[in-house]
């Protein structure tokens, strides 16, 4: 039997709802019901600011939730920036394939059954949307570059109406337009 210890982010709200106790109870019930070879023996709170592994897990969970909720369809600058960061992460080397193979999702509807979900069902629409959006943006940026020959990045940013918060996105588009690759400036 595998003895499992789980770490969760430190949060007063979790303590108020006795999350640790509920996790132990529900996961052990699932293990017994499904004849799994594990037992949760402890759930510990840990400050994620002091735990790099928790920060990494939190980052990946944020990416998954962003894709599941289709937040990339929102037109806010924050959503555009997050979409760009996620897209640039996924297109780097074999990250897309690894992400789809290593992220396992399950849907729990309150019954005893967990339903396996395919992350590709959420990644593929995102990648298609982002590719189409990026082509549109790069076409617009390239047109400005050809017609106005901006002397500086600031001038280009102003001509394409990008706020300063989207400067890195603009640099990535410009790098791709100029044949250097989307992640050239961050590598």
C-alpha positions as CSV (number, residue, x, y, z in Angstrom):
1,X,0.0,0.0,0.0
2,X,1.3,3.4,-1.0
3,X,1.1,6.0,1.8
4,X,0.4,9.4,0.3
5,X,1.1,12.8,1.8
6,X,-0.5,15.8,0.0
7,X,0.6,19.4,0.1
8,X,-1.9,22.2,-0.5
9,X,-1.4,25.9,-0.6
10,X,-1.8,27.6,2.7
11,X,-5.1,29.4,2.8
12,X,-7.3,30.3,5.8
13,X,-10.4,29.5,3.7
14,X,-9.2,25.9,3.3
15,X,-8.9,25.6,7.1
16,X,-12.4,27.0,7.6
17,X,-14.0,24.3,5.4
18,X,-11.7,21.5,6.7
19,X,-10.3,20.9,3.3
20,X,-7.5,18.6,4.5
21,X,-9.9,16.3,6.3
22,X,-12.3,16.2,3.3
23,X,-9.4,15.3,0.9
24,X,-8.3,12.5,3.2
25,X,-11.8,11.2,3.6
26,X,-12.8,11.4,-0.1
27,X,-9.6,10.1,-1.6
28,X,-9.4,7.2,0.8
29,X,-13.1,6.4,0.1
30,X,-12.2,6.4,-3.7
31,X,-9.2,4.2,-3.1
32,X,-11.2,1.7,-1.1
33,X,-14.2,1.7,-3.6
34,X,-11.9,1.4,-6.6
35,X,-9.5,-1.1,-5.0
36,X,-6.6,1.3,-5.5
37,X,-3.3,0.7,-3.8
38,X,-3.0,4.0,-1.9
39,X,-4.0,5.6,1.3
40,X,-3.8,9.4,2.0
41,X,-2.2,9.6,5.5
42,X,-1.7,13.4,5.7
43,X,-2.6,16.7,4.1
44,X,-0.3,19.5,4.9
45,X,-0.6,23.3,4.3
46,X,2.4,25.0,2.8
47,X,3.1,28.6,1.8
48,X,3.4,28.4,-2.0
49,X,5.7,31.5,-1.9
50,X,8.3,29.3,-0.2
51,X,7.7,26.2,-2.3
52,X,8.9,26.1,-5.9
53,X,7.1,22.7,-6.6
54,X,3.8,24.2,-5.4
55,X,4.4,27.3,-7.6
56,X,5.0,25.0,-10.6
57,X,1.8,23.0,-10.0
58,X,-0.1,26.2,-9.5
59,X,1.2,27.5,-12.8
60,X,0.1,24.4,-14.7
61,X,-3.3,24.3,-13.0
62,X,-3.7,28.0,-14.0
63,X,-2.9,27.0,-17.6
64,X,-5.4,24.1,-17.5
65,X,-8.2,26.3,-16.0
66,X,-7.5,29.0,-18.6
67,X,-8.0,26.5,-21.4
68,X,-11.0,24.7,-19.8
69,X,-12.8,28.0,-19.2
70,X,-11.8,29.3,-22.7
71,X,-10.6,32.6,-21.2
72,X,-8.6,33.1,-24.3
73,X,-11.8,34.2,-26.1
74,X,-12.0,37.3,-23.8
75,X,-10.7,40.5,-25.4
76,X,-9.1,42.0,-22.4
77,X,-5.3,42.8,-22.5
78,X,-4.8,40.5,-19.5
79,X,-6.4,37.6,-21.4
80,X,-4.4,38.4,-24.6
81,X,-1.1,38.4,-22.6
82,X,-1.9,35.1,-20.8
83,X,-2.9,33.6,-24.1
84,X,0.4,34.6,-25.7
85,X,2.5,33.3,-22.8
86,X,0.6,29.9,-22.8
87,X,0.9,29.7,-26.6
88,X,4.6,30.5,-26.6
89,X,5.2,27.9,-23.9
90,X,3.3,25.2,-25.8
91,X,5.0,25.9,-29.2
92,X,8.5,25.6,-27.6
93,X,10.3,22.3,-28.6
94,X,8.0,19.4,-27.7
95,X,6.1,21.1,-24.9
96,X,2.7,20.7,-26.6
97,X,3.1,17.0,-26.9
98,X,4.4,16.6,-23.4
99,X,1.7,18.8,-22.0
100,X,-1.0,16.7,-23.6
101,X,0.6,13.4,-22.6
102,X,1.4,14.3,-19.0
103,X,-1.6,16.3,-17.9
104,X,-4.4,13.9,-16.8
105,X,-7.9,15.4,-16.2
106,X,-10.8,13.8,-14.6
107,X,-14.4,15.1,-14.2
108,X,-16.1,14.4,-11.0
109,X,-19.9,15.0,-11.0
110,X,-20.4,14.0,-7.4
111,X,-21.0,10.3,-8.0
112,X,-18.5,7.6,-7.3
113,X,-17.4,7.6,-10.9
114,X,-14.5,9.8,-12.3
115,X,-14.7,10.4,-16.0
116,X,-11.4,10.8,-17.9
117,X,-11.2,14.0,-19.9
118,X,-8.9,14.5,-22.9
119,X,-6.9,17.7,-22.5
120,X,-6.5,17.8,-26.3
121,X,-10.2,18.6,-26.5
122,X,-9.2,22.0,-24.9
123,X,-5.7,22.5,-26.2
124,X,-6.6,22.1,-29.9
125,X,-9.3,24.8,-30.0
126,X,-7.0,27.1,-28.2
127,X,-4.1,26.5,-30.6
128,X,-6.4,27.0,-33.6
129,X,-7.9,30.2,-32.2
130,X,-4.5,31.5,-31.2
131,X,-2.9,30.7,-34.6
132,X,-5.8,32.5,-36.5
133,X,-5.6,35.5,-34.1
134,X,-1.9,35.7,-34.4
135,X,-2.0,35.7,-38.2
136,X,-4.5,38.5,-38.1
137,X,-2.3,40.5,-35.6
138,X,1.0,39.9,-37.5
139,X,-0.6,40.9,-40.8
140,X,-1.8,44.2,-39.1
141,X,1.6,44.8,-37.5
142,X,3.5,44.0,-40.7
143,X,1.3,46.4,-42.7
144,X,2.2,49.2,-40.2
145,X,5.9,48.3,-40.4
146,X,5.8,48.5,-44.2
147,X,3.7,51.6,-44.5
148,X,5.2,53.7,-41.7
149,X,8.7,52.3,-41.1
150,X,8.6,53.1,-37.4
151,X,12.0,54.0,-36.1
152,X,11.6,52.5,-32.7
153,X,9.7,49.8,-30.9
154,X,7.8,52.4,-29.0
155,X,6.7,54.1,-32.2
156,X,5.5,50.7,-33.6
157,X,3.7,49.9,-30.3
158,X,1.9,53.3,-30.5
159,X,1.0,52.9,-34.2
160,X,-0.6,49.5,-33.6
161,X,-2.3,50.7,-30.4
162,X,-0.7,48.2,-28.0
163,X,-0.4,49.2,-24.4
164,X,3.0,49.0,-22.7
165,X,1.8,45.8,-20.9
166,X,1.7,44.1,-24.3
167,X,5.2,45.0,-25.3
168,X,6.5,41.5,-25.0
169,X,3.7,40.2,-27.2
170,X,4.6,42.8,-29.8
171,X,8.3,41.9,-29.7
172,X,7.4,38.2,-30.2
173,X,5.2,39.1,-33.2
174,X,7.9,41.3,-34.7
175,X,10.5,38.6,-34.2
176,X,8.3,36.1,-36.0
177,X,7.5,38.5,-38.8
178,X,11.3,39.1,-39.2
179,X,11.9,35.4,-39.4
180,X,13.6,34.9,-36.0
181,X,10.9,32.8,-34.4
182,X,8.3,33.6,-31.8
183,X,10.4,33.0,-28.8
184,X,13.7,34.5,-30.1
185,X,13.8,37.4,-27.6
186,X,13.2,35.2,-24.6
187,X,15.7,32.5,-25.3
